[in-house]
Amino acid sequence: MEQEAKEFAEKLKHRLGKFGLSIAEDKSRIISFGRKVWQEAQKDRRQIETFDFLGFTHFCDKTLRGGFKLGRKTSRAKFIQKTKAMNKWLKTVRNQTKLLEWWKIFRMKLAGHYRYYGMSGNYEAIKGFYLLAKKLAYKWINRRSQKSSFTYEQYNRFLSFNPLPKPKIYHSIYMSSH
């Protein structure tokens, strides 16, 4: 299997080279992964390597019945990157436009995050992003002037009239389609 993976990697490099593209060698590696590797690791009581791809950490997981499944969650690096970007955006926008104007964009940003990362098994990560974004919004709303704009009770009342989208799974990959 390892030999097949190495051959595939060479063929992929050659194919990409035809189009002037290349593989980032520092980000690419061959790992043992999948059902058979997972079953062997279960017997030996050892951990299996994970890998990050497209903003998700992919790992071997167990179904409710004890079988193998591929698990995905927001990668730690992407979570931190997205949180920092949201913080920077909130800091920038807080004084540029009225609260209700940027609040609409804030809602769309959260919904977009859920639509990308809202995949089966990733609910806790998108819920964590929601809670953190909600806290950051409160923080930056209250830094618009010398005095606090909202108490937490007032902020919660504002949220009841201007609700943020709740985290939601948009891509249920374990449901069978008929």
C-alpha positions as CSV (number, residue, x, y, z in Angstrom):
1,M,0.0,0.0,0.0
2,E,2.8,2.4,0.9
3,Q,4.5,1.7,-2.5
4,E,1.2,2.5,-4.3
5,A,0.9,5.8,-2.4
6,K,4.4,6.7,-3.4
7,E,3.8,5.9,-7.0
8,F,0.6,7.9,-7.0
9,A,2.4,10.9,-5.4
10,E,5.0,10.8,-8.2
11,K,2.3,10.6,-10.9
12,L,0.4,13.5,-9.3
13,K,3.6,15.6,-9.2
14,H,4.2,14.9,-12.9
15,R,0.6,15.6,-13.8
16,L,0.5,18.9,-11.9
17,G,3.9,19.9,-13.4
18,K,2.3,19.8,-16.8
19,F,0.1,22.7,-15.7
20,G,2.9,24.6,-13.9
21,L,1.6,23.5,-10.5
22,S,3.4,21.8,-7.7
23,I,2.8,20.1,-4.4
24,A,3.8,21.9,-1.2
25,E,6.3,19.3,0.0
26,D,6.3,20.8,3.6
27,K,2.5,20.2,3.8
28,S,2.4,16.8,2.2
29,R,3.1,13.4,3.6
30,I,2.0,9.8,3.3
31,I,0.3,8.3,6.3
32,S,-1.4,5.1,7.1
33,F,-5.1,5.8,7.4
34,G,-8.4,4.0,7.1
35,R,-10.6,1.1,8.3
36,K,-7.8,-1.5,8.3
37,V,-5.3,0.7,10.0
38,W,-8.0,1.7,12.6
39,Q,-8.9,-1.9,13.3
40,E,-5.2,-2.8,13.9
41,A,-4.7,0.2,16.1
42,Q,-7.8,-0.8,18.2
43,K,-6.2,-4.2,18.8
44,D,-2.8,-2.6,19.7
45,R,-4.4,0.3,21.7
46,R,-2.5,2.9,19.8
47,Q,-3.4,6.3,18.2
48,I,-3.7,6.8,14.5
49,E,-2.3,9.9,12.8
50,T,-4.8,12.6,11.8
51,F,-4.5,15.1,8.9
52,D,-5.8,18.5,8.0
53,F,-7.4,19.2,4.7
54,L,-9.7,22.0,3.5
55,G,-10.0,23.4,7.0
56,F,-10.9,20.1,8.7
57,T,-8.9,17.7,10.8
58,H,-9.7,14.2,9.5
59,F,-9.5,11.3,12.0
60,C,-10.6,7.7,12.5
61,D,-13.6,7.5,14.7
62,K,-16.1,5.0,15.9
63,T,-19.8,4.7,15.1
64,L,-22.4,4.2,17.8
65,R,-22.4,0.5,17.0
66,G,-18.6,0.4,17.3
67,G,-17.7,0.3,13.6
68,F,-15.3,2.5,11.7
69,K,-16.2,6.0,10.4
70,L,-14.2,8.9,9.1
71,G,-14.4,11.8,11.6
72,R,-14.1,15.5,10.7
73,K,-13.8,18.6,12.8
74,T,-12.7,22.1,12.2
75,S,-8.9,22.1,12.4
76,R,-7.5,24.0,15.4
77,A,-5.4,26.2,13.1
78,K,-8.5,27.2,11.0
79,F,-10.6,27.8,14.1
80,I,-8.0,30.2,15.5
81,Q,-7.5,31.9,12.1
82,K,-11.3,32.4,11.7
83,T,-11.7,33.7,15.3
84,K,-8.8,36.2,14.8
85,A,-10.3,37.3,11.5
86,M,-13.7,37.8,13.1
87,N,-12.2,39.8,16.0
88,K,-10.3,42.0,13.6
89,W,-13.4,42.6,11.4
90,L,-15.5,43.5,14.5
91,K,-12.8,45.9,15.8
92,T,-12.6,47.6,12.4
93,V,-16.4,47.8,11.7
94,R,-17.6,48.9,15.1
95,N,-17.2,52.6,14.5
96,Q,-17.5,52.7,10.7
97,T,-21.2,52.1,10.4
98,K,-24.3,51.9,12.6
99,L,-24.7,48.8,14.7
100,L,-27.8,47.5,12.9
101,E,-26.0,47.9,9.5
102,W,-23.0,45.8,10.4
103,W,-25.0,43.4,12.5
104,K,-26.6,42.1,9.2
105,I,-23.2,41.4,7.8
106,F,-22.2,39.8,11.0
107,R,-25.2,37.4,10.8
108,M,-24.2,36.5,7.2
109,K,-20.6,35.8,8.2
110,L,-21.8,33.4,10.9
111,A,-24.3,31.7,8.5
112,G,-21.5,31.3,6.0
113,H,-19.2,29.8,8.6
114,Y,-22.0,27.3,9.5
115,R,-22.6,26.4,5.9
116,Y,-19.0,25.6,5.3
117,Y,-18.1,23.9,8.6
118,G,-21.6,22.6,9.4
119,M,-20.8,19.0,8.8
120,S,-21.8,15.8,10.7
121,G,-19.7,15.4,13.8
122,N,-18.6,19.1,13.8
123,Y,-21.4,20.7,15.8
124,E,-19.3,21.4,18.9
125,A,-16.8,23.3,16.9
126,I,-19.4,25.5,15.1
127,K,-21.2,26.0,18.5
128,G,-17.8,27.1,20.0
129,F,-17.3,29.6,17.1
130,Y,-20.9,31.0,17.6
131,L,-20.3,31.5,21.4
132,L,-16.9,33.1,20.8
133,A,-18.3,35.4,18.1
134,K,-21.2,36.4,20.3
135,K,-18.7,37.3,23.1
136,L,-16.5,39.3,20.7
137,A,-19.5,41.2,19.3
138,Y,-20.4,42.2,22.9
139,K,-16.8,43.2,23.6
140,W,-16.5,45.5,20.6
141,I,-20.0,47.0,20.9
142,N,-18.9,48.2,24.4
143,R,-15.7,49.7,23.1
144,R,-17.4,52.3,20.9
145,S,-17.3,55.1,23.4
146,Q,-15.9,56.0,26.8
147,K,-18.8,54.3,28.6
148,S,-20.3,50.8,28.1
149,S,-23.0,50.7,25.5
150,F,-24.7,47.6,26.8
151,T,-24.9,45.7,30.0
152,Y,-25.1,42.0,29.4
153,E,-28.8,42.0,30.1
154,Q,-29.3,44.8,27.5
155,Y,-27.2,42.8,25.0
156,N,-29.3,39.7,25.5
157,R,-32.4,41.9,24.9
158,F,-30.8,43.3,21.8
159,L,-30.1,39.7,20.7
160,S,-33.8,38.7,21.3
161,F,-34.8,41.4,18.8
162,N,-31.8,40.9,16.4
163,P,-31.0,37.2,16.8
164,L,-27.9,35.7,15.5
165,P,-28.2,32.5,13.4
166,K,-27.7,29.4,15.6
167,P,-25.2,26.7,14.7
168,K,-26.6,24.1,12.4
169,I,-25.4,21.0,10.5
170,Y,-25.9,21.6,6.8
171,H,-24.1,18.6,5.5
172,S,-25.2,15.3,7.1
173,I,-22.8,12.9,5.5
174,Y,-24.0,9.8,7.5
175,M,-27.6,9.9,6.3
176,S,-28.5,7.6,3.4
177,S,-30.2,9.3,0.4
178,H,-33.1,7.6,-1.3
